[in-house]
Amino acid sequence: MQQSTTTIVLADDHQVVRQGLKALLDAEKDFRVVGEAGDGLQAIRRVELTSPGVLVLDLMMPGLNGLDVIPQVKKCSPHTQIVVLSMYSNEAYVLEALSSGASAYVLKDSSSGELVHAVREAAAGRRYLSPPLSDRAIEVYQQRARASSLDRYETLTTREKEVLHLAAEGKTSAEIATRLGISGRTAETHRSNLMHKLDLHTQAELIRFAIRRGLVSVED
């Protein structure tokens, strides 16, 4: 019986990382990389175009945070399984990724064999967590999270989150409007609304919030 092929889209803002991942995954007879993306918005478009079996997704990318990409991908391509590949082992990131619809979470310092295994598990509809992560640790964190108050960030709309991410990267309202295909006035309105919801008053406060929330990296 012929082995079915799992189609894959890779989303990471570093080209050298994508090249390495492509070489690794294409080497597997039952895998085929059908698209690549260098930012969050492009990742969504690639999924819409190719409808892959699996999306391998970095969390911290320009344009749109990986955590916000996940629910949009699940909406436009419900069958696409998502494998998060991240340097962040913090349970908050893991929980949010899984809660948003990711099937697997793999740390970037994992072995290549572990990533291949994670992709296969996700493609088969199973959950996979990279050691030292565990289901029990996530359950404990989830219980603590339920008892805590609502994060203001979660009150933002998807569009407001997109504007926040781009504004934190230093984009002007005009640049944000062009990037998202909206009017300058609409971009300004979204920016004003999100600043009000987050109780932020200056661009510096917005950037500090984004860094604390993990929406932008302090490294290149």
C-alpha positions in Angstrom: 0.0 0.0 0.0 1.3 3.4 -1.0 2.3 5.7 2.0 0.4 8.9 2.2 2.3 12.2 2.0 2.0 14.9 4.7 2.3 18.3 3.1 4.0 21.0 5.3 4.3 24.8 5.4 7.2 26.3 7.3 6.9 29.7 9.1 10.0 31.2 10.6 11.4 34.7 10.1 15.0 33.4 9.7 15.7 32.0 6.2 18.6 29.9 7.3 16.3 28.2 9.8 13.7 27.5 7.1 16.3 26.1 4.8 17.5 23.7 7.5 13.9 22.6 8.4 13.1 22.1 4.7 16.1 19.9 4.2 15.3 17.9 7.3 11.7 17.4 6.5 12.0 16.8 2.8 14.4 14.1 3.5 11.5 12.0 4.9 9.8 10.1 2.2 6.3 10.8 3.6 6.9 14.5 4.0 6.7 17.3 1.4 7.3 21.0 2.1 4.9 23.0 0.0 5.4 26.5 1.2 7.4 28.9 3.4 6.7 32.1 5.2 8.8 34.7 6.9 6.1 36.4 8.9 2.8 35.7 10.6 0.6 37.3 7.9 2.4 35.5 5.2 2.0 32.2 7.1 -1.8 32.6 7.0 -1.7 33.3 3.3 0.5 30.3 2.6 -1.9 28.0 4.5 -4.9 29.5 2.6 -3.1 28.8 -0.7 -1.7 25.3 -0.1 -4.0 23.9 2.6 -1.2 21.8 4.2 -1.5 18.9 6.5 0.9 20.5 9.0 2.1 24.0 9.7 5.5 24.3 11.5 5.2 27.7 13.2 7.7 29.9 15.1 6.1 31.9 17.9 8.0 35.2 17.5 7.7 36.6 14.0 7.2 40.0 12.5 3.8 41.1 11.2 1.7 38.9 13.4 2.6 36.9 16.5 2.6 33.2 16.1 0.1 32.8 18.9 -2.3 34.9 17.0 -1.6 33.0 13.7 -2.8 29.7 15.3 -6.6 30.5 15.6 -6.7 32.2 12.2 -5.1 29.1 10.6 -7.5 26.8 12.4 -10.4 29.0 11.1 -9.3 29.1 7.4 -7.9 25.5 7.3 -9.4 23.4 10.1 -7.7 20.2 9.1 -4.2 21.8 9.2 -2.4 20.6 12.3 0.0 23.1 13.9 3.4 22.2 15.3 4.9 25.2 17.3 8.7 25.3 17.2 9.9 27.7 19.8 12.8 28.7 22.0 10.4 29.5 24.8 9.7 26.7 27.3 7.6 28.9 29.6 4.3 27.1 30.4 2.3 30.3 29.6 3.4 30.1 26.0 2.8 26.4 25.8 -0.7 26.7 27.3 -1.7 29.6 25.0 -0.5 27.7 21.9 -2.4 24.6 22.8 -5.5 26.5 23.9 -5.4 28.3 20.5 -5.4 25.1 18.6 -1.8 23.9 18.2 -1.3 20.1 18.3 2.4 20.0 19.3 5.0 22.2 20.9 8.7 21.5 20.2 11.6 23.5 21.7 14.2 24.7 19.3 17.0 22.9 21.1 15.3 19.6 20.5 16.9 16.9 18.2 15.9 16.8 14.5 14.4 13.3 15.2 12.1 14.8 17.8 10.7 17.4 15.4 10.1 14.7 12.8 8.3 12.7 15.4 6.2 15.7 16.5 5.1 16.4 12.9 4.1 12.7 12.5 2.1 12.8 15.8 0.4 16.0 14.8 -0.4 14.8 11.3 -2.0 11.7 13.0 -4.2 14.0 15.1 -2.3 13.4 18.4 -0.8 15.9 20.8 3.0 16.1 21.4 5.0 18.1 23.9 8.7 18.4 23.8 10.6 17.3 26.9 10.9 18.7 29.5 7.3 19.9 28.9 4.6 17.5 30.1 0.8 17.3 30.1 0.8 17.3 33.9 2.8 20.6 34.0 0.5 22.2 31.6 -2.6 21.0 33.5 -1.2 22.5 36.7 -0.5 25.8 35.0 -3.9 25.8 33.4 -5.5 25.4 36.8 -3.5 28.4 38.1 -4.4 30.4 35.0 -8.2 29.8 35.5 -8.0 31.2 39.0 -6.3 34.4 37.8 -8.0 37.5 36.3 -8.4 38.1 32.6 -5.4 39.4 30.8 -6.2 42.7 29.2 -4.5 41.5 26.0 -7.2 38.9 25.6 -9.8 41.8 25.4 -8.2 42.9 22.1 -9.8 42.0 18.7 -7.6 40.1 16.2 -7.1 43.3 14.2 -6.1 45.2 17.3 -3.6 42.5 18.1 -2.2 42.9 14.6 -1.9 46.6 14.9 -0.3 46.3 18.4 2.4 43.9 17.0 3.2 46.2 14.1 3.2 49.4 16.2 5.5 47.7 18.7 7.9 47.1 15.8 8.0 50.9 15.2 5.6 51.0 12.3 3.7 54.2 11.7 -0.1 54.2 11.3 0.4 54.8 7.6 2.8 51.8 7.3 0.4 49.7 9.4 -2.5 50.6 7.1 -0.5 49.6 4.0 0.6 46.4 5.6 -2.9 45.3 6.6 -4.7 46.7 3.6 -6.8 49.2 5.6 -7.2 53.0 5.6 -4.9 55.2 7.7 -7.9 56.4 9.7 -8.9 52.8 10.5 -5.4 52.0 11.6 -5.5 55.1 13.9 -8.8 54.0 15.3 -7.5 50.5 16.1 -4.4 51.9 17.6 -6.4 54.3 19.8 -8.8 51.5 20.9 -6.0 49.1 21.9 -4.1 51.8 23.8 -7.3 52.5 25.8 -8.0 48.8 26.5 -4.4 48.2 27.6 -4.3 51.5 29.6 -1.2 52.6 27.6 -0.5 56.3 26.9 2.8 56.5 25.0 4.7 54.6 22.3 7.3 53.7 24.9 4.6 52.1 27.1 3.3 50.2 24.1 6.7 48.8 23.3 7.4 47.8 27.0 4.0 46.1 27.1 4.8 44.1 23.9 8.2 43.0 25.2 6.8 41.9 28.6 4.0 40.1 26.8 6.5 38.3 24.5 5.0 39.9 21.4 8.3 41.2 20.2 11.9 40.0 20.8 14.5 42.1 22.3 17.1 40.3 20.1 17.6 40.5 16.4 
